[in-house]
Amino acid sequence: FRSLAKRPGFLLAALLTLGVGIGANVAMFSVANLALFRALPYPHADRLVVGRTSWPGGHVGWTVSAPDYYDVRDQVKSFSAVSAITPFTYDVTVTGGSEAERVPLAWVSAGFFRTLGVTPLLGREFTPQDAQPGGPQVVMASYGFWQRRLGGRPDVIGSTITVEGGPQTIVGVMPAGFAFQTDADIWAPMVKGEAFASERRYHNWLVVARLGPGVRLSAARSEVDVIMRQLADAYPASNKGMGMVITPLQEAMVEGFRASLLMLMGAIGLVLLIACGNVASLLLARGSARSTEMAVRTALGAGGGRLVRQLLTESAVLGIGAGLLGTGVALVLQRSLVAATPLTRLGLQAAGLQPMVLVFALLLSLVTVLLFGLPPALSAVRMAPADELKAGARSVAGGRSRFRNLLVVAQVALSVVLLVGAGLLVRSFVQLRGVNPGFDAHNLLTADISLPRAAYADSARRSQFFDTYLARVRAMPGVEAAGLISALPVRNGGNNVGAWDPSHPPADASHVRLAYQRIVKPGYFNAMDIPVREGRDVQPTDVATAPPIMVINETMAKTLFPGEDPLGRQVAIDAGDDPGGMRFEVVGVVGDVYVSGQAYGPEMVMYFSYEQRPAYTMRLAVRTAGPPSALVRPLRSALSERDPDIPLADPRTMDDVLASSVSSPRVMTTALAGFAGVALFLAALGLYGVLAYYVARRTHEIGVRMALGARARNVFGMVLSRGFALVGLGLLLGVAGALGASRLLQQFLFQVTPQDAVTFVGVPVFFAVVALVACLLPAWRAWRVDPVEAFRAE
């Protein structure tokens, strides 16, 4: 302790370097442990599995059809319980309180919560009677909704709330912290033949099951495979080539971000290695300054083991201190890392440092001590005491210098690997954000408007409401254009159906192309600044009694009518029991928009007239002359004046929508870029330290050179050349390593190859500039060496 306290600058640098490295690693491990290894918060969670559709060709989706679920549930013997839930929520309007509110609702089958092993905090869960057609109108509430909307009343069971204009009886309240896949406020029972539980062709449900006692996963998979083959034979039109993949629940829930977590763990591990190299280099430099001390200890009888114990004890003090500091850093980082992943949707929360994480932190600290403490200790053992004690010894400690040089080379190489990875992700993210979504997102405000079904059952009344409100919005100061659509691009996904050219019908269901269907009011394309390429827009004359029409996007026109004029052609869409589908005439072609987000590319989209296909929920798009947020209050007031039971839900600018759509790649890019930045700083610091040490050890030699006529620029170049020799070797090794490691990033890249030339040229050039800055100060010190002072110091 006294030895370390004599050099507070060294102590602080070492503690901060190692503490941040250890803390970041512990935080990443705790999140990975939470996601990949820690059991989900359900009893015997290892027995829970999910069932998902496997499509012809091997693609595995997230959902199955309701009829397939019912058939598997009724026939399978390997599961003690089988249930289903919608993997999405549907916003519904709740009224009857202080103000109307839009809340997310999910449908679940009877017994779903029992399958998970979760008991309601209050009341009961859904029963088979609740799931019968014409059964009671009941819902269950989340703990948060019960507290926020219902005041946390203990007598809430049996009371009613108004959902979409109809009364619903609350039969249960879930415990605090419960979450599964979707952030639902209320749940409604899955009713056979209703909502999304009707057609075998529609895949809208995630199957969740619990393995029976003693049943192995392989046996359950074999039994489900047999059932699905029987269904394919019985229903070839919808089930040909289809199967159901049974996967452990935890594995399925984290597969979307498993690769990201593992990649970030690897990256932060490299940062720790670089940090250890840096501290080892500091200790080697400090060891050189203590060489006389070590020589005296040896001369007085200390053996090699005693010296190693002495130095490793000092390293252990540093390692324990860094471990304690790192634990504090980990506690701070852990919550933000958990918030950046979908773990909360599985009911997993950051819960401090669990025993396994504490053990990892302890082991990591000990391993770190060996990584940075053992090389200097071994170096001290190998020294020759007599040489060190000679008066005027000018040894440059060649062995230690070579080892420090190797550390710098390794630091440069590892930093280049991280920088290339970060550069690829940054390039990919820039490409993603640079994609034109097909509309002008600037000064565009969006919101949801949903009409209660009971009060607006008449389609003419719904249309009149939307027309009147839209006219009011267009008349507001600062509004340049406004439109309505059933689902906005990027913001609202889903709702696709089969569509085909009736003159070339598909051979079977597996050959049907899916197209997104959207319902619009006239003026929508103008508000979004989506160009009309051919034909016309939806017009007010496209009423219910007029011939059914549609406007399609360019991708759909090229897909269904390649090389042909689509105007006037017929398009059939999947219409339930009608095998020929409902037919619509194409009257216009508009530009492509990225419906699901910039990363997915343009897809087939068809737009229908609201009068011909009226909906209850529409999305508002308002183009403004000034800041869009200034219009939220007037829009809400105008809607409340029309009907106080209709809220203006989730008002957001389209810029915010686009930003949130790329939040996942942004988090990964930012994290890896941050790690790479830390690695670059540490590598530059290590390079500076080696060169500063080199100049300090060779001050006498430099003085002799200059006394014998060497010019200052020659000395300056000597130091720079030594630094760039180390950097050059590190860059070569780093680029070679990055070429191999970059392939691991393939799945995260958008319109950028793993061998992107710009990145692989730019990173070494950038690193060379940083290295030049790190080399300049030691070189300048060598330049300024005064021969007389150098000899006088001797």
FIVEX-896835 format. One line per 5 residues: for each residue x, y, z of C-alpha. Coordinates in nm, 2 decimals, decimal comma, always signed. Each point is the difference from the previous one (the first is absolute). Example, Ala and Ser with C-alpha at 12.3 -4.5 7.8 and 13.67 -1.06 7.14 Angstrom:
2
+1,23:-0,45:+0,78  +0,14:+0,34:-0,07
This chain:
794
+0,00:+0,00:+0,00  +0,28:+0,24:+0,09  +0,18:-0,08:-0,33  -0,31:+0,07:-0,20  -0,09:+0,32:+0,20
+0,34:+0,15:-0,09  -0,11:+0,02:-0,36  -0,36:+0,13:+0,00  +0,00:+0,08:-0,37  +0,10:-0,35:-0,09
-0,26:-0,14:+0,25  -0,28:+0,21:-0,14  +0,08:-0,08:-0,36  +0,02:-0,38:+0,07  -0,32:-0,01:+0,21
-0,21:+0,20:-0,25  +0,13:-0,20:-0,30  -0,06:-0,33:+0,16  -0,32:+0,10:+0,19  -0,18:+0,12:-0,31
+0,11:-0,32:-0,19  -0,11:-0,23:+0,28  -0,32:+0,19:+0,06  -0,11:-0,01:-0,36  +0,08:-0,37:-0,03
-0,19:-0,08:+0,32  -0,30:+0,21:-0,12  +0,00:-0,18:-0,34  +0,03:-0,34:+0,17  -0,29:+0,08:+0,24
-0,22:+0,09:-0,29  +0,11:-0,31:-0,20  -0,06:-0,21:+0,30  -0,34:+0,15:+0,05  -0,09:-0,06:-0,37
+0,17:-0,32:-0,09  +0,05:-0,20:+0,32  -0,23:+0,12:+0,28  -0,34:-0,18:+0,00  -0,30:+0,20:-0,10
-0,21:+0,12:+0,30  -0,25:-0,29:-0,03  -0,01:-0,32:+0,20  +0,20:-0,28:-0,17  +0,06:+0,23:-0,29
+0,23:-0,26:-0,16  -0,31:-0,21:-0,08  -0,16:+0,29:-0,20  +0,01:-0,02:-0,38  -0,14:+0,20:-0,29
-0,14:-0,12:-0,33  +0,05:+0,20:-0,32  -0,08:-0,07:-0,36  +0,27:-0,13:-0,23  -0,08:+0,10:-0,36
+0,10:-0,18:-0,32  +0,37:+0,06:-0,06  +0,09:-0,01:+0,37  -0,09:+0,35:+0,11  -0,13:+0,01:+0,36
-0,25:+0,27:+0,08  -0,12:+0,11:+0,34  -0,36:-0,10:-0,02  -0,25:-0,28:-0,08  -0,36:+0,01:-0,11
-0,27:-0,04:+0,26  -0,15:-0,32:-0,16  +0,34:-0,16:+0,00  +0,04:+0,10:+0,37  -0,34:-0,15:+0,09
+0,09:-0,33:-0,19  +0,33:-0,03:+0,17  -0,14:+0,08:+0,34  -0,28:-0,26:-0,03  +0,23:-0,28:-0,13
+0,34:+0,03:+0,16  +0,08:-0,21:+0,30  +0,36:+0,12:+0,08  -0,12:+0,33:+0,14  -0,16:+0,04:+0,34
-0,14:+0,34:-0,12  -0,02:+0,18:-0,33  -0,11:+0,36:-0,05  +0,03:+0,29:-0,24  +0,06:+0,38:+0,00
+0,01:+0,26:-0,26  +0,37:+0,11:-0,04  -0,13:+0,36:-0,06  -0,23:+0,24:+0,18  -0,30:+0,18:-0,14
-0,07:+0,35:+0,13  -0,35:+0,04:+0,14  -0,19:+0,30:+0,14  -0,09:-0,02:+0,37  -0,26:+0,26:+0,12
-0,19:+0,07:+0,31  +0,28:+0,17:+0,21  +0,13:+0,35:+0,00  +0,09:-0,02:-0,37  +0,00:-0,25:-0,28
+0,32:-0,20:-0,04  +0,15:-0,23:-0,26  +0,16:-0,31:+0,16  +0,16:-0,31:-0,14  -0,21:-0,32:+0,01
+0,11:-0,36:-0,07  -0,21:-0,31:-0,05  +0,09:-0,32:+0,18  -0,16:-0,34:+0,01  -0,17:-0,14:+0,31
+0,27:-0,14:+0,24  +0,28:+0,20:-0,15  +0,12:+0,14:+0,33  -0,03:-0,34:+0,16  +0,22:-0,14:-0,27
+0,27:+0,25:+0,10  -0,06:-0,08:+0,37  -0,10:+0,35:+0,09  -0,30:+0,06:+0,23  -0,20:+0,33:-0,02
+0,06:+0,23:+0,29  -0,38:+0,05:+0,03  -0,29:-0,20:-0,15  +0,05:-0,27:-0,25  +0,12:-0,06:-0,36
-0,21:-0,09:-0,30  -0,20:-0,32:+0,00  -0,12:-0,21:-0,30  -0,34:+0,15:+0,05  +0,14:+0,35:-0,05
+0,15:-0,12:-0,34  -0,33:-0,12:-0,14  -0,17:+0,19:-0,28  -0,26:+0,23:+0,16  +0,16:-0,05:+0,34
+0,03:+0,27:+0,27  +0,18:+0,32:-0,09  +0,30:-0,01:+0,24  +0,35:+0,13:+0,02  +0,30:-0,03:+0,23
+0,21:+0,31:+0,10  +0,37:+0,05:+0,05  +0,13:+0,12:+0,33  +0,10:+0,33:-0,15  -0,34:+0,06:-0,16
-0,17:-0,10:+0,33  +0,20:+0,26:+0,19  -0,01:+0,28:-0,26  -0,35:-0,03:-0,14  -0,19:-0,18:+0,27
+0,16:+0,16:+0,30  +0,13:-0,33:+0,14  -0,34:-0,08:+0,15  -0,01:-0,34:+0,17  -0,37:-0,05:-0,09
+0,07:+0,04:-0,38  -0,09:-0,36:-0,08  -0,35:-0,01:-0,14  +0,00:+0,37:-0,09  -0,03:+0,11:-0,37
+0,20:+0,23:-0,23  -0,10:+0,12:-0,34  +0,22:-0,13:-0,28  -0,08:+0,11:-0,35  -0,33:+0,13:+0,11
-0,11:-0,33:+0,16  +0,00:-0,11:+0,37  +0,26:-0,26:+0,10  +0,01:-0,17:+0,34  +0,34:-0,02:+0,18
+0,05:-0,36:+0,12  +0,37:+0,02:+0,09  +0,30:+0,22:+0,07  +0,35:-0,13:-0,08  +0,29:+0,05:+0,25
+0,25:+0,29:-0,01  +0,28:-0,05:-0,25  -0,17:-0,27:-0,21  +0,08:+0,03:-0,36  +0,00:-0,23:-0,30
+0,10:+0,09:-0,35  -0,23:+0,31:-0,02  -0,05:+0,29:+0,24  -0,38:-0,05:+0,03  -0,21:+0,20:+0,24
-0,30:-0,23:-0,03  -0,06:-0,35:-0,13  -0,31:-0,14:-0,17  -0,09:-0,37:-0,06  +0,07:-0,17:-0,33
-0,34:-0,10:-0,14  -0,01:-0,26:-0,27  -0,12:+0,14:-0,33  +0,03:+0,36:+0,11  +0,27:+0,27:-0,02
+0,31:-0,16:-0,13  -0,10:-0,35:+0,08  -0,19:-0,11:-0,32  +0,18:-0,08:-0,32  +0,26:-0,27:-0,03
+0,19:+0,21:-0,25  +0,06:+0,29:+0,25  +0,29:-0,05:+0,24  -0,05:+0,23:+0,30  +0,07:-0,21:+0,31
+0,30:-0,10:+0,20  -0,04:-0,34:+0,15  +0,13:-0,05:+0,36  +0,00:-0,34:+0,15  +0,14:-0,19:+0,31
+0,17:-0,34:-0,04  -0,17:-0,27:+0,19  +0,17:-0,17:+0,29  +0,29:-0,21:-0,12  -0,05:+0,09:-0,37
+0,31:+0,09:-0,20  +0,00:+0,28:-0,25  +0,09:-0,23:-0,28  -0,31:-0,22:+0,07  -0,22:+0,31:-0,01
+0,15:+0,11:-0,33  -0,06:-0,34:-0,15  -0,36:-0,01:+0,11  -0,07:+0,36:-0,13  +0,16:-0,09:-0,33
-0,24:-0,29:-0,05  -0,30:+0,22:+0,08  +0,12:+0,27:-0,25  +0,05:-0,26:-0,28  -0,36:-0,11:+0,06
-0,12:+0,36:-0,02  +0,19:+0,05:-0,32  -0,17:-0,30:-0,15  -0,34:+0,11:+0,12  +0,04:+0,37:-0,10
+0,24:+0,01:-0,30  -0,13:+0,34:-0,11  +0,13:+0,17:+0,31  +0,24:-0,25:+0,17  +0,20:-0,16:-0,28
+0,37:+0,00:+0,09  -0,08:+0,16:+0,34  +0,13:-0,12:+0,34  +0,03:+0,12:+0,36  +0,34:+0,05:+0,16
+0,01:-0,06:+0,37  +0,27:+0,20:+0,18  +0,08:+0,06:+0,36  -0,16:+0,33:+0,11  +0,31:+0,17:+0,12
+0,19:-0,09:-0,32  -0,28:+0,13:-0,22  -0,04:+0,32:+0,20  +0,36:+0,11:-0,02  +0,10:-0,12:-0,34
-0,07:+0,34:-0,15  +0,28:+0,16:+0,21  +0,22:-0,29:+0,10  +0,25:+0,07:-0,27  +0,01:+0,37:+0,10
+0,07:-0,08:+0,36  +0,28:-0,25:-0,08  +0,16:+0,24:-0,24  +0,00:+0,29:+0,25  +0,14:-0,24:+0,27
+0,28:-0,08:-0,24  +0,07:+0,36:-0,07  +0,00:+0,11:+0,36  +0,23:-0,30:+0,08  +0,25:+0,14:-0,25
-0,02:+0,34:+0,17  +0,09:-0,17:+0,33  +0,30:-0,18:-0,17  +0,12:+0,34:-0,13  -0,04:+0,15:+0,35
+0,20:-0,28:+0,15  +0,27:+0,05:-0,25  +0,01:+0,37:+0,08  +0,03:-0,06:+0,37  +0,26:-0,27:-0,05
+0,20:+0,25:-0,21  -0,03:+0,25:+0,29  +0,12:-0,26:+0,25  +0,29:-0,09:-0,23  +0,10:+0,36:-0,02
-0,04:+0,04:+0,38  +0,20:-0,32:+0,04  +0,29:+0,15:-0,19  +0,00:+0,29:+0,24  +0,01:-0,26:+0,29
+0,27:-0,21:-0,15  +0,26:+0,11:+0,26  -0,25:-0,08:+0,28  -0,05:-0,35:-0,14  +0,37:-0,05:-0,04
+0,06:+0,10:+0,36  -0,28:-0,24:+0,12  +0,17:-0,28:-0,20  +0,34:+0,09:+0,13  -0,14:-0,02:+0,36
-0,13:-0,35:-0,06  -0,34:+0,03:-0,16  -0,07:-0,29:-0,24  -0,19:+0,02:-0,32  -0,32:-0,13:+0,16
+0,02:+0,27:+0,27  +0,03:+0,27:-0,27  -0,29:-0,14:-0,20  -0,21:-0,01:+0,32  +0,09:+0,36:+0,08
-0,09:+0,13:-0,35  -0,31:-0,22:-0,03  -0,12:+0,12:+0,34  +0,02:+0,36:-0,13  -0,18:-0,10:-0,31
-0,27:-0,18:+0,20  -0,06:+0,32:+0,20  -0,04:+0,18:-0,33  -0,23:-0,28:-0,14  -0,22:-0,01:+0,31
-0,03:+0,38:+0,00  -0,08:-0,01:-0,37  -0,25:-0,28:+0,06  -0,18:+0,21:+0,27  -0,01:+0,30:-0,23
-0,11:-0,22:-0,29  -0,29:-0,14:+0,21  -0,13:+0,35:+0,06  +0,04:+0,08:-0,37  -0,19:-0,33:-0,09
-0,29:+0,10:+0,23  -0,04:+0,33:-0,19  +0,04:-0,16:-0,35  -0,22:-0,30:+0,06  -0,33:+0,19:+0,01
+0,07:+0,18:-0,32  +0,11:-0,31:-0,18  -0,32:-0,19:+0,11  -0,21:+0,29:-0,11  +0,17:-0,01:-0,34
-0,11:-0,37:-0,05  -0,35:-0,16:-0,01  +0,06:-0,18:+0,33  -0,27:+0,20:+0,18  -0,26:-0,15:-0,24
+0,08:-0,34:+0,15  -0,04:+0,12:+0,35  +0,38:+0,01:+0,06  +0,13:+0,30:+0,19  +0,34:+0,11:+0,11
+0,03:-0,13:+0,36  +0,33:+0,13:+0,12  +0,30:-0,24:+0,01  -0,12:-0,36:+0,03  +0,23:-0,26:+0,16
+0,11:-0,13:-0,34  +0,08:+0,35:-0,12  +0,20:+0,07:+0,32  +0,20:-0,32:-0,05  +0,07:+0,11:-0,36
+0,11:+0,34:+0,12  +0,24:-0,16:+0,26  +0,14:-0,25:-0,26  +0,04:+0,28:-0,26  +0,19:+0,21:+0,25
+0,24:-0,29:+0,09  +0,05:-0,08:-0,37  +0,07:+0,36:-0,07  +0,26:+0,01:+0,28  +0,18:-0,28:-0,17
-0,03:+0,15:-0,35  +0,16:+0,34:+0,10  +0,20:-0,10:+0,31  +0,18:-0,32:-0,10  +0,21:+0,13:-0,29
+0,16:+0,28:+0,21  +0,06:-0,25:+0,28  +0,17:-0,25:-0,22  +0,20:+0,27:-0,16  +0,13:+0,11:+0,34
+0,11:-0,36:+0,08  +0,20:-0,03:-0,32  +0,22:+0,31:+0,06  +0,36:-0,01:+0,10  +0,06:+0,17:+0,34
+0,37:+0,06:-0,06  -0,07:+0,19:-0,32  -0,27:+0,21:+0,16  +0,22:+0,09:+0,29  +0,30:+0,12:-0,21
+0,05:+0,37:+0,03  -0,11:+0,19:-0,31  -0,17:-0,30:-0,15  -0,18:+0,10:-0,31  -0,18:-0,32:-0,09
-0,30:+0,05:-0,22  -0,16:-0,31:+0,15  -0,03:-0,16:-0,35  -0,22:-0,29:+0,11  -0,25:+0,22:+0,17
+0,00:+0,25:-0,29  -0,07:-0,28:-0,24  -0,29:-0,13:+0,21  -0,14:+0,36:+0,03  +0,03:+0,03:-0,38
-0,19:-0,32:-0,05  -0,27:+0,13:+0,24  -0,04:+0,31:-0,22  -0,01:-0,20:-0,32  -0,28:-0,22:+0,16
-0,19:+0,31:+0,12  +0,02:+0,16:-0,35  -0,12:-0,33:-0,16  -0,29:-0,05:+0,23  -0,10:+0,37:-0,03
+0,00:-0,03:-0,38  -0,23:-0,30:+0,02  -0,24:+0,20:+0,22  +0,03:+0,31:-0,21  -0,07:-0,19:-0,33
-0,31:-0,16:+0,16  -0,12:+0,34:+0,13  +0,08:+0,15:-0,34  -0,21:-0,26:-0,18  -0,30:+0,05:+0,23
+0,03:+0,38:-0,03  +0,01:-0,03:-0,38  -0,29:-0,23:+0,01  -0,20:+0,23:+0,22  +0,07:+0,30:-0,22
-0,12:-0,20:-0,30  -0,31:-0,10:+0,19  -0,08:+0,35:+0,11  +0,07:+0,13:-0,35  -0,26:-0,22:-0,16
-0,29:+0,21:-0,14  -0,31:-0,14:+0,17  -0,21:+0,10:-0,30  -0,16:+0,30:+0,17  +0,11:+0,33:+0,16
+0,02:-0,05:+0,38  +0,09:+0,36:+0,07  -0,26:+0,20:+0,19  -0,24:-0,29:-0,01  -0,21:-0,07:+0,31
-0,18:-0,34:+0,04  -0,26:-0,13:+0,25  -0,26:-0,28:+0,04  -0,38:+0,06:+0,00  -0,22:-0,29:+0,08
-0,38:+0,01:+0,01  -0,20:-0,21:+0,26  -0,16:-0,29:-0,18  -0,33:+0,02:+0,19  -0,06:+0,37:-0,06
+0,13:+0,00:-0,36  -0,13:-0,32:-0,14  -0,15:+0,18:-0,30  +0,27:+0,04:-0,26  -0,16:+0,32:-0,14
+0,03:+0,16:+0,35  +0,37:-0,11:+0,02  +0,07:+0,15:-0,34  -0,17:+0,33:+0,09  +0,19:+0,03:+0,32
+0,34:-0,04:-0,17  -0,10:+0,24:-0,28  -0,11:+0,27:+0,24  +0,30:-0,04:+0,22  +0,24:+0,00:-0,29
-0,16:+0,32:-0,14  +0,04:+0,16:+0,34  +0,37:-0,10:+0,01  +0,07:+0,13:-0,34  -0,14:+0,34:+0,10
+0,23:+0,04:+0,30  +0,28:+0,26:-0,02  +0,33:-0,15:-0,09  -0,14:-0,31:-0,17  +0,11:-0,04:-0,36
-0,17:-0,34:-0,07  -0,16:-0,28:+0,20  -0,11:-0,36:-0,08  -0,13:-0,32:+0,15  +0,11:-0,36:-0,05
-0,07:-0,32:+0,19  +0,37:-0,07:+0,06  +0,30:+0,24:-0,05  +0,33:-0,12:-0,15  +0,26:-0,11:+0,26
-0,22:+0,11:+0,29  -0,27:-0,27:-0,05  +0,09:-0,34:-0,15  -0,19:-0,31:-0,09  -0,34:-0,06:-0,17
+0,12:-0,17:-0,31  -0,21:-0,24:-0,21  +0,05:-0,21:-0,31  -0,04:+0,19:-0,33  +0,03:-0,12:-0,36
-0,07:+0,07:-0,36  -0,33:-0,19:-0,07  +0,12:-0,09:-0,35  +0,29:-0,18:+0,16  -0,14:-0,16:+0,32
+0,25:-0,16:+0,24  +0,03:-0,38:-0,01  -0,05:-0,03:+0,37  +0,03:+0,19:+0,33  +0,38:-0,03:+0,01
+0,02:+0,20:-0,32  -0,22:+0,29:+0,11  +0,19:+0,33:+0,03  -0,08:+0,22:+0,30  -0,09:+0,37:-0,03
-0,06:+0,26:+0,27  -0,35:+0,14:-0,02  -0,06:+0,36:+0,11  -0,32:+0,20:+0,00  +0,03:+0,38:-0,08
-0,21:+0,31:-0,01  +0,06:+0,23:-0,30  +0,30:+0,23:+0,05  +0,22:-0,25:+0,19  +0,26:-0,03:-0,27
+0,03:+0,38:-0,02  +0,04:+0,03:+0,37  +0,28:-0,26:+0,00  +0,16:+0,13:-0,31  -0,03:-0,34:-0,17
+0,01:+0,06:-0,38  -0,27:-0,14:-0,23  +0,19:-0,17:-0,29  -0,29:-0,10:-0,22  -0,38:+0,04:+0,00
-0,17:+0,18:+0,29  -0,03:+0,02:+0,38  -0,30:-0,13:+0,20  -0,29:+0,24:-0,06  -0,31:+0,10:+0,19
-0,20:-0,16:-0,28  +0,13:-0,34:+0,09  -0,30:-0,08:+0,22  -0,14:-0,33:+0,11  -0,24:-0,02:-0,30
+0,28:+0,07:-0,26  +0,21:-0,27:-0,15  +0,26:-0,12:+0,25  +0,34:+0,16:-0,06  +0,35:-0,01:+0,13
+0,33:+0,19:-0,03  +0,31:-0,21:+0,00  +0,37:+0,09:+0,05  +0,27:-0,04:-0,26  +0,14:-0,33:+0,15
-0,35:-0,16:-0,02  -0,04:+0,12:-0,36  +0,33:-0,14:-0,10  -0,06:-0,33:+0,19  -0,35:-0,08:-0,13
+0,02:+0,17:-0,34  +0,36:-0,01:-0,11  +0,05:+0,20:-0,31  -0,37:+0,08:-0,04  -0,22:+0,30:+0,07
-0,18:-0,07:+0,34  -0,27:+0,26:-0,05  -0,34:-0,15:-0,05  +0,12:-0,35:+0,10  -0,17:-0,21:+0,26
+0,16:-0,11:+0,33  -0,15:-0,28:+0,22  +0,06:+0,00:+0,37  -0,05:-0,28:+0,25  -0,36:+0,03:+0,12
-0,06:-0,29:+0,23  -0,24:-0,25:-0,15  +0,00:+0,14:-0,35  +0,27:-0,21:-0,18  +0,02:+0,26:-0,28
+0,05:+0,28:+0,24  -0,15:+0,35:+0,00  +0,09:+0,19:-0,32  +0,10:+0,37:-0,03  +0,09:+0,21:-0,30
+0,34:+0,17:+0,01  -0,05:+0,37:-0,06  +0,34:+0,14:+0,10  +0,36:-0,08:+0,08  +0,19:+0,19:+0,28
+0,36:+0,00:+0,11  +0,14:-0,26:+0,23  +0,01:+0,06:+0,37  +0,19:-0,21:+0,26  -0,30:-0,15:+0,18
+0,20:-0,20:+0,27  +0,30:+0,22:+0,02  +0,30:+0,10:-0,21  +0,18:-0,33:+0,07  -0,27:-0,21:-0,17
-0,02:+0,16:-0,34  -0,31:+0,08:-0,20  -0,28:-0,25:+0,01  -0,33:-0,04:-0,18  -0,26:+0,25:+0,13
-0,36:+0,06:-0,12  -0,22:+0,30:+0,10  -0,38:-0,02:+0,02  -0,26:+0,27:+0,02  -0,14:+0,05:+0,35
-0,36:+0,01:-0,13  +0,04:-0,34:-0,15  +0,18:-0,16:+0,30  -0,09:+0,21:+0,31  +0,21:-0,05:+0,31
-0,03:+0,10:+0,37  +0,36:+0,10:+0,05  +0,18:+0,25:-0,22  +0,34:+0,17:+0,03  +0,04:+0,37:-0,04
+0,28:+0,16:-0,20  +0,03:+0,37:+0,02  +0,26:+0,20:-0,19  +0,09:+0,32:+0,18  +0,17:+0,33:-0,08
+0,16:+0,02:+0,34  +0,09:-0,23:+0,28  -0,25:-0,29:+0,00  -0,01:-0,03:+0,38  -0,18:+0,34:+0,01
-0,31:-0,16:-0,16  -0,05:-0,28:+0,25  -0,22:+0,20:+0,23  -0,22:+0,15:-0,27  -0,05:-0,34:-0,16
-0,09:-0,16:+0,33  -0,24:+0,28:+0,09  -0,17:-0,02:-0,34  -0,05:-0,37:+0,04  -0,13:+0,03:+0,36
-0,25:+0,25:-0,12  -0,13:-0,24:-0,26  -0,02:-0,29:+0,25  +0,17:+0,00:+0,35  +0,02:-0,38:+0,00
+0,24:+0,00:-0,29  +0,36:+0,07:+0,09  +0,28:+0,12:-0,23  +0,23:-0,29:+0,07  +0,38:+0,00:-0,01
+0,08:+0,32:-0,19  +0,35:-0,02:-0,14  +0,19:+0,17:-0,27  +0,10:-0,23:-0,29  +0,37:+0,09:+0,06
-0,04:-0,15:+0,35  -0,17:-0,31:-0,16  +0,29:-0,05:-0,24  +0,25:+0,05:+0,28  -0,16:-0,26:+0,22
-0,02:-0,25:-0,29  +0,38:-0,02:+0,00  +0,05:+0,01:+0,37  +0,13:-0,35:+0,02  +0,28:+0,05:-0,25
+0,07:+0,34:+0,15  +0,05:-0,15:+0,35  +0,24:-0,27:-0,14  +0,19:+0,25:-0,22  +0,03:+0,25:+0,29
+0,12:-0,27:+0,24  +0,26:-0,15:-0,23  +0,12:+0,35:-0,11  +0,04:+0,09:+0,37  +0,20:-0,31:+0,07
+0,22:+0,06:-0,30  +0,05:+0,36:+0,11  +0,12:-0,11:+0,34  +0,22:-0,26:-0,16  +0,15:+0,26:-0,23
+0,07:+0,23:+0,29  +0,17:-0,27:+0,20  +0,21:-0,12:-0,30  +0,11:+0,36:-0,06  +0,08:+0,04:+0,37
+0,20:-0,33:-0,01  +0,19:+0,12:-0,31  +0,08:+0,33:+0,17  +0,12:-0,18:+0,31  +0,23:-0,23:-0,18
+0,16:+0,29:-0,20  +0,03:+0,22:+0,31  +0,17:-0,28:+0,18  +0,22:-0,06:-0,30  +0,11:+0,36:-0,01
+0,05:+0,01:+0,38  +0,22:-0,31:+0,00  +0,21:+0,12:-0,30  +0,05:+0,36:+0,11  +0,37:-0,05:+0,04
+0,03:-0,17:-0,34  -0,19:+0,28:-0,16  +0,23:+0,25:+0,16  +0,30:-0,19:-0,13  -0,14:-0,01:-0,35
-0,07:+0,37:+0,00  +0,34:+0,08:+0,15  +0,15:-0,19:-0,29  -0,18:+0,20:-0,26  -0,35:-0,16:-0,04
-0,26:+0,25:-0,09  -0,31:+0,05:+0,20  -0,22:-0,11:-0,29  +0,19:-0,33:-0,02  -0,08:-0,07:+0,36
-0,36:+0,11:-0,05  -0,03:-0,24:-0,29  +0,16:-0,28:+0,19  -0,27:+0,01:+0,27  -0,28:+0,04:-0,26
+0,13:-0,29:-0,20  +0,02:-0,22:+0,31  -0,36:+0,09:+0,08  -0,13:-0,06:-0,35  +0,18:-0,33:-0,02
-0,21:-0,12:+0,29  -0,31:+0,15:-0,14  +0,06:-0,14:-0,35  +0,04:-0,35:+0,13  -0,31:+0,04:+0,22
-0,20:+0,13:-0,30  +0,10:-0,29:-0,22  -0,11:-0,25:+0,27  -0,31:+0,20:+0,08  -0,12:+0,02:-0,36
+0,06:-0,38:-0,04  -0,20:-0,07:+0,31  -0,27:+0,24:-0,10  -0,04:-0,17:-0,34  -0,09:-0,32:+0,19
-0,21:+0,16:+0,28  -0,20:+0,22:-0,23  -0,18:-0,30:-0,14  -0,17:-0,03:+0,34  -0,17:+0,34:-0,07
-0,16:-0,11:-0,32  -0,35:-0,03:+0,14  +0,02:+0,35:+0,15  +0,11:+0,18:-0,31  -0,23:+0,19:-0,24
+0,13:+0,06:-0,36  +0,36:-0,03:+0,13  +0,22:-0,31:-0,06  +0,22:-0,14:+0,28  +0,30:+0,08:-0,21
-0,11:+0,36:-0,06  +0,30:+0,18:-0,17  -0,08:+0,34:+0,15  +0,01:-0,14:+0,35  +0,31:-0,21:-0,05
+0,19:+0,29:-0,15  -0,14:+0,27:+0,23  +0,06:-0,17:+0,33  +0,38:-0,05:-0,05  +0,04:+0,36:-0,12
-0,20:+0,13:+0,29  +0,20:-0,21:+0,24  +0,33:+0,12:-0,15  -0,11:+0,36:+0,06  -0,08:-0,07:+0,36
+0,33:-0,19:+0,03  +0,19:+0,30:-0,14  -0,15:+0,22:+0,27  +0,10:-0,26:+0,27  +0,36:-0,01:-0,14
+0,05:+0,38:-0,03  +0,05:+0,08:+0,36  +0,27:-0,26:+0,07  +0,17:+0,09:-0,33  -0,01:+0,37:+0,10
+0,16:-0,08:+0,33  +0,28:-0,19:-0,18  +0,04:+0,30:-0,23  +0,04:+0,23:+0,31  +0,27:-0,22:+0,17
+0,30:+0,22:+0,09  +0,32:-0,20:-0,02  +0,16:+0,19:+0,29  -0,29:-0,06:+0,23  -0,01:-0,37:-0,11
+0,37:-0,05:+0,10  -0,05:+0,21:+0,32  -0,29:-0,24:+0,10  +0,24:-0,29:-0,03
